[in-house]
Amino acid sequence: MAPLFWTLGSIYGATSVALGAFGAHGLKKVISDPAKIRSWETAAHYQLIHSGTLLLAATVAPHNKLAAGLFVAGMTMFSGSIYCLVLDPQRFKFLGPVTPLGGLCLIGGWVALAFGTRRMPVFGR
């Protein structure tokens, strides 16, 4: 599990920084609604936090595929739907119900991480 989810966590982390920077600089040139800007910031923030969590899970709980899968699904659905809804709410209106489902996946990932198997990393080997 670790190589796939490590790679995905790294990619999601990098894209969260890029999308956060776009939200802070480029998006404001296109969208003036402060609520939409805040929604974008929330999506980037949650994506970054859960990217790091996915990297941690891939390291300390490499056999907990449920937790890792829920984090990936949650980031994709939660943050991805918000990005789409901010950019073009009419076109992506159907994604509105996906956002809370993504949030539930993120919560489920934390619960699966809490109760799943794990091992402590050994540093210096």
Disulfide bonds with the S-S distance in Angstrom:
none
